[in-house]
Amino acid sequence: MRRLGNTSVAYDIGLFHVGDEMPAAVGYLVHVYVDRVSGESISVPNVVRGGLNQIT
């Protein structure tokens, strides 16, 4: 995890060829939590935040 914000989580990612130790590509992914009805961003759910805090 790169960053845990109020409404989003950013993850570092790497893509590997089978058997390679070095990644073929690196980047990051931002997951923004959105209310399904309004389409507005919402706070990261507490259960998700708690889980992410355990692995950092």
N, CA, C and O of each residue as an XYZ file, in Angstrom:
224
protein
N       0.853     -1.170      0.000
C       0.000      0.000      0.000
C       0.896      1.229      0.000
O       1.805      1.353      0.821
N       0.631      2.115     -0.913
C       1.409      3.353     -1.020
C       0.845      4.431     -0.097
O       1.594      5.131      0.586
N      -0.490      4.559     -0.084
C      -1.115      5.645      0.680
C      -2.540      5.263      1.037
O      -3.263      4.698      0.216
N      -2.940      5.569      2.259
C      -4.316      5.389      2.711
C      -4.881      6.765      3.006
O      -4.496      7.406      3.984
N      -5.789      7.214      2.164
C      -6.402      8.526      2.343
C      -7.779      8.418      2.961
O      -8.159      7.359      3.458
N      -8.526      9.504      2.934
C      -9.870      9.514      3.488
C     -10.846      8.749      2.601
O     -11.688      8.000      3.097
N     -10.731      8.940      1.278
C     -11.685      8.308      0.364
C     -11.022      7.354     -0.632
O     -11.697      6.794     -1.496
N      -9.709      7.167     -0.515
C      -9.020      6.324     -1.494
C      -7.836      5.595     -0.875
O      -7.329      5.956      0.187
N      -7.418      4.546     -1.592
C      -6.233      3.774     -1.227
C      -5.385      3.646     -2.486
O      -5.901      3.296     -3.548
N      -4.098      3.925     -2.378
C      -3.181      3.760     -3.507
C      -2.274      2.562     -3.220
O      -1.695      2.449     -2.139
N      -2.166      1.682     -4.196
C      -1.359      0.466     -4.074
C      -0.213      0.518     -5.077
O      -0.422      0.901     -6.228
N       0.992      0.138     -4.661
C       2.101     -0.071     -5.589
C       1.933     -1.462     -6.191
O       1.586     -2.407     -5.483
N       2.177     -1.591     -7.490
C       2.046     -2.884     -8.145
C       3.255     -3.158     -9.022
O       3.915     -2.231     -9.490
N       3.539     -4.421     -9.241
C       4.594     -4.846    -10.146
C       4.105     -6.033    -10.951
O       3.400     -6.899    -10.433
N       4.481     -6.069    -12.213
C       4.118     -7.182    -13.090
C       5.372     -7.986    -13.389
O       6.389     -7.435    -13.811
N       5.294     -9.287    -13.169
C       6.452    -10.156    -13.296
C       6.213    -11.234    -14.344
O       5.108    -11.765    -14.454
N       7.236    -11.552    -15.105
C       7.228    -12.741    -15.941
C       7.504    -13.929    -15.026
O       8.247    -13.800    -14.053
N       6.923    -15.066    -15.323
C       7.126    -16.260    -14.511
C       8.623    -16.550    -14.400
O       9.332    -16.627    -15.403
N       9.083    -16.708    -13.166
C      10.479    -17.039    -12.914
C      11.407    -15.849    -12.769
O      12.537    -16.014    -12.309
N      10.971    -14.654    -13.145
C      11.822    -13.466    -13.024
C      11.716    -12.860    -11.632
O      10.640    -12.829    -11.036
N      12.845    -12.378    -11.120
C      12.857    -11.698     -9.828
C      12.610    -10.201     -9.965
O      12.122     -9.560     -9.034
N      12.944     -9.651    -11.114
C      12.744     -8.219    -11.363
C      11.431     -8.021    -12.125
O      11.110     -8.802    -13.021
N      10.674     -6.983    -11.772
C       9.411     -6.748    -12.471
C       9.631     -6.259    -13.903
O      10.587     -5.539    -14.190
N       8.733     -6.664    -14.783
C       8.757     -6.184    -16.161
C       8.174     -4.773    -16.236
O       8.511     -3.997    -17.130
N       7.301     -4.455    -15.293
C       6.693     -3.119    -15.239
C       6.288     -2.837    -13.796
O       5.961     -3.758    -13.048
N       6.311     -1.571    -13.411
C       5.869     -1.149    -12.086
C       4.924      0.033    -12.244
O       4.972      0.756    -13.238
N       4.079      0.212    -11.264
C       3.140      1.331    -11.304
C       2.347      1.382    -10.010
O       2.747      0.809     -8.997
N       1.243      2.062    -10.058
C       0.367      2.108     -8.893
C      -1.084      2.183     -9.344
O      -1.387      2.581    -10.468
N      -1.968      1.793     -8.438
C      -3.403      1.762     -8.679
C      -4.066      2.552     -7.564
O      -3.734      2.363     -6.393
N      -4.987      3.426     -7.903
C      -5.739      4.176     -6.894
C      -7.181      3.680     -6.895
O      -7.870      3.745     -7.912
N      -7.624      3.188     -5.752
C      -8.991      2.709     -5.568
C      -9.741      3.785     -4.790
O      -9.449      4.026     -3.618
N     -10.705      4.431     -5.439
C     -11.526      5.459     -4.798
C     -12.865      4.835     -4.440
O     -13.508      4.221     -5.291
N     -13.289      4.981     -3.205
C     -14.575      4.448     -2.757
C     -15.678      5.434     -3.134
O     -15.587      6.628     -2.848
N     -16.724      4.912     -3.784
C     -17.786      5.742     -4.344
C     -19.144      5.219     -3.902
O     -19.381      4.011     -3.899
N     -20.034      6.134     -3.529
C     -21.412      5.774     -3.214
C     -22.111      5.337     -4.496
O     -22.087      6.065     -5.488
N     -22.728      4.169     -4.489
C     -23.356      3.617     -5.690
C     -24.521      4.455     -6.199
O     -24.775      4.489     -7.403
N     -25.226      5.121     -5.312
C     -26.411      5.890     -5.717
C     -26.029      7.285     -6.193
O     -26.434      7.713     -7.274
N     -25.248      7.988     -5.383
C     -24.948      9.390     -5.699
C     -23.752      9.552     -6.643
O     -23.630     10.565     -7.331
N     -22.874      8.550     -6.670
C     -21.660      8.677     -7.470
C     -20.592      9.531     -6.803
O     -19.547      9.791     -7.400
N     -20.837      9.967     -5.582
C     -19.885     10.793     -4.837
C     -18.877      9.901     -4.109
O     -19.208      8.786     -3.707
N     -17.646     10.394     -3.942
C     -16.665      9.634     -3.184
C     -17.076      9.605     -1.714
O     -17.648     10.561     -1.190
N     -16.768      8.483     -1.065
C     -17.107      8.287      0.348
C     -15.861      7.838      1.096
O     -14.866      7.459      0.479
N     -15.913      7.880      2.405
C     -14.790      7.458      3.234
C     -14.511      5.972      3.047
O     -15.423      5.173      2.834
N     -13.234      5.623      3.130
C     -12.851      4.214      3.108
C     -13.561      3.542      4.286
O     -13.460      4.025      5.414
N     -14.275      2.438      4.046
C     -14.993      1.773      5.150
C     -14.047      1.384      6.285
O     -12.902      1.003      6.043
N     -14.531      1.482      7.522
C     -13.712      1.188      8.694
C     -13.144     -0.220      8.665
O     -12.010     -0.433      9.094
N     -13.908     -1.188      8.167
C     -13.426     -2.570      8.123
C     -12.242     -2.680      7.152
O     -11.302     -3.431      7.410
N     -12.281     -1.953      6.063
C     -11.183     -1.947      5.098
C      -9.984     -1.228      5.702
O      -8.859     -1.725      5.639
N     -10.223     -0.075      6.278
C      -9.151      0.709      6.901
C      -8.453     -0.102      7.991
O      -7.226     -0.100      8.082
N      -9.234     -0.790      8.812
C      -8.659     -1.617      9.875
C      -7.780     -2.725      9.320
O      -6.692     -2.983      9.833
N      -8.262     -3.381      8.260
C      -7.474     -4.444      7.639
C      -6.190     -3.932      7.029
O      -5.137     -4.552      7.176
N      -6.269     -2.807      6.348
C      -5.074     -2.223      5.726
C      -4.065     -1.768      6.773
O      -2.857     -1.897      6.574
N      -4.554     -1.242      7.874
C      -3.644     -0.813      8.952
C      -2.898     -1.989      9.573
O      -1.805     -1.808     10.110
N      -3.469     -3.188      9.508
C      -2.813     -4.367     10.056
C      -1.653     -4.850      9.197
O      -0.737     -5.495      9.707
N      -1.677     -4.549      7.908
C      -0.640     -5.055      7.016
C       0.445     -4.027      6.698
O       1.385     -4.338      5.967
N       0.334     -2.821      7.227
C       1.353     -1.809      6.947
C       2.330     -1.680      8.079
O       3.254     -0.871      8.008
